[in-house]
Amino acid sequence: MRYTLIIGNKNYSSWSLRPWLVLKHLGLDFDEVVIPLLQDNFKEKILAHSHAGKVPILKADGFDLWDSLAICEFLNDQYPEGKLWPTDPKAKAVARSISCEMHSGFFNIRNDMPMNMRRVINGVTPTAACQSEIDRVVEIWTNCRAEFGQEGPYLFGSFTIADAMFAPVVNRFATYQVPVSGQAATYMKTMQDMPSMKEWKADAIEEEWVIEAVEL
């Protein structure tokens, strides 16, 4: 099956990063179409691919999928050998729970620390609400690594959808110099050292598009 992934520009589009990493992890050959966020005719260009009007969009042999987590679940169903969820039932349940928690929450981190791969921003003091969410992310990473990470460096040992879901937060913490230590710091380095993450960042740095509101 041949895939095309419609994404936003890599410097800013956190949701696009997630299924892109999963496709890379599976070693699939796919086409990539970038629609720069908030640029001329942005909405019209996306609506030409999906009535949802959002990226990412996965085109797969005549039908389209949208929403990062839904795309990842589809890829898990198509390629079970990729083991995109842990095989242990408890670990799988926890992985799905934290992935859904990431998918539907952490609004303060998203709003206060928008993804920007090209910058390192010092001196940011999180609001109390944002700090509470930061603490929760660190708690998730620490607990998952301690309980399920014995067989490898990721949250559940080997790479899973849960890692893809938290990948943009790793980038945000790096951009805004969020202090983390212990298991959480080690996990961040693991994610940053992934070849696919390095590839995405290198592409992001080369992009010319700028969203001024995120650069303030």
C-alpha positions in Angstrom: 0.0 0.0 0.0 1.3 3.4 -1.0 0.8 6.3 1.4 0.8 10.1 1.2 1.0 12.1 4.4 -0.3 15.6 4.3 1.4 17.6 7.1 1.9 21.2 8.3 5.3 22.8 8.3 7.7 20.8 10.4 8.8 23.7 12.6 5.4 24.2 14.1 3.1 21.2 13.4 3.2 19.0 16.5 0.3 16.9 15.4 1.9 16.1 12.0 5.1 14.9 13.7 3.3 12.0 15.5 2.2 9.8 12.5 5.3 10.8 10.6 7.4 9.2 13.3 5.3 6.1 13.2 5.6 5.8 9.4 9.4 6.2 9.7 9.5 3.6 12.5 7.7 1.1 10.3 10.1 1.7 7.5 7.3 2.5 5.1 7.9 4.4 1.8 5.5 7.3 1.7 5.1 10.6 0.0 5.0 13.8 2.0 3.0 17.0 1.2 3.6 20.1 3.3 0.9 22.7 3.6 2.4 25.6 5.6 0.3 26.6 8.6 -1.5 29.9 8.4 0.0 30.9 5.1 -1.9 32.0 2.0 -5.0 29.8 1.2 -4.0 27.5 4.0 -7.5 26.4 4.9 -8.6 25.9 1.3 -5.5 23.8 0.6 -6.3 21.5 3.5 -10.0 21.3 2.7 -9.0 20.0 -0.7 -7.7 16.9 1.1 -10.1 16.6 4.1 -13.4 18.1 5.2 -12.0 18.2 8.8 -9.8 21.0 7.7 -6.8 20.0 9.8 -3.4 18.2 9.3 -2.2 15.6 9.4 -4.1 13.6 6.7 -3.0 10.1 5.6 -4.0 9.1 2.0 -4.1 5.3 1.7 -5.1 3.7 -1.6 -8.3 5.7 -2.3 -9.4 6.7 1.2 -8.3 9.3 3.6 -7.6 9.3 7.4 -7.3 12.3 9.7 -6.4 12.8 13.3 -2.9 11.8 14.5 -4.0 9.1 16.9 -6.5 7.6 14.5 -3.8 7.4 11.8 -1.4 5.7 14.3 -4.1 3.2 15.2 -4.7 2.4 11.6 -1.0 1.8 11.0 -0.9 -0.5 14.0 -3.8 -2.5 12.5 -2.1 -2.7 9.1 1.3 -3.6 10.5 1.0 -5.7 13.7 4.5 -6.9 13.3 5.6 -3.3 14.1 4.3 -3.7 17.6 3.2 -0.2 17.9 1.5 -1.0 21.2 3.1 -3.1 24.0 2.2 -6.8 23.9 1.7 -7.1 27.6 -2.0 -6.3 28.4 -1.3 -4.0 31.4 1.4 -2.1 29.6 -0.8 -1.8 26.5 -3.7 -0.4 28.6 -1.4 2.1 30.2 0.2 3.1 26.9 -3.2 3.7 25.4 -4.3 5.7 28.5 -1.4 8.1 28.4 -1.6 8.5 24.7 -5.3 9.5 25.0 -4.4 11.8 27.9 -1.9 13.5 25.7 -4.3 13.6 22.8 -7.1 15.3 24.8 -5.2 17.4 27.4 -2.2 19.4 28.3 -3.7 22.6 26.8 -1.6 24.9 28.9 1.6 23.4 27.6 0.3 23.7 24.1 -0.8 27.3 24.4 2.1 28.6 26.5 4.9 26.6 24.8 4.0 26.3 21.1 6.3 24.0 19.2 9.2 25.7 17.5 12.1 23.5 16.4 14.4 26.4 15.3 14.7 28.2 18.7 16.0 27.8 22.2 14.1 30.2 24.5 15.6 30.9 27.9 14.0 32.6 30.9 10.5 31.3 30.5 8.7 30.9 33.8 5.6 28.6 33.4 2.3 29.6 34.9 1.1 27.5 37.8 -1.3 25.7 35.4 1.4 25.0 32.9 3.8 23.8 35.6 1.2 21.4 36.9 1.0 19.9 33.4 4.8 19.8 33.1 4.9 17.9 36.4 2.3 15.4 35.1 4.3 14.8 31.9 7.5 14.1 34.0 5.5 11.8 36.3 4.2 9.8 33.3 7.6 9.5 31.7 9.3 8.5 35.1 6.6 6.0 36.0 6.4 4.3 32.6 10.2 4.0 32.4 10.4 2.6 35.9 7.6 0.1 35.5 7.7 -0.9 31.8 11.0 0.3 30.3 13.4 -2.5 31.3 13.7 -3.9 27.8 14.7 -0.7 26.1 15.1 3.1 26.3 11.5 4.2 25.4 8.5 4.5 27.7 7.6 0.8 27.2 11.0 -0.5 26.3 10.6 -0.4 22.5 9.2 2.4 20.5 5.4 2.7 20.6 2.6 5.1 19.6 2.9 6.5 23.2 6.4 7.8 22.3 5.1 9.3 19.1 2.3 11.1 21.1 4.8 12.6 23.5 7.5 13.5 20.9 6.3 17.1 20.5 6.4 17.6 24.2 10.1 16.5 24.2 10.7 19.2 21.6 8.8 21.8 23.6 10.7 21.1 26.8 14.0 21.4 24.8 12.9 24.7 23.2 11.7 26.3 26.4 14.5 24.8 28.5 12.2 23.1 30.9 14.4 21.6 33.7 14.0 17.8 34.0 16.2 15.2 35.6 16.5 11.5 36.2 14.5 9.1 34.1 12.7 11.9 32.3 15.9 13.6 31.2 17.3 10.3 30.0 14.1 9.7 28.0 14.2 13.1 26.5 17.7 12.4 25.2 16.6 9.0 23.8 13.9 10.7 21.8 16.1 13.6 20.6 18.8 11.1 19.5 16.3 9.1 17.3 17.4 9.4 13.6 13.9 10.2 12.6 13.6 13.0 15.1 16.9 14.5 13.9 15.7 14.3 10.3 12.5 16.1 11.2 14.4 18.8 13.1 16.9 19.3 10.2 14.0 19.7 7.8 12.3 22.2 10.2 15.4 24.3 10.4 15.6 24.6 6.7 12.0 25.8 6.3 11.4 29.4 5.3 7.9 29.9 6.6 7.4 31.9 9.7 4.4 32.2 12.1 5.1 35.5 13.8 2.9 34.8 16.8 5.1 31.8 17.7 8.3 33.7 17.3 7.6 36.4 19.9 
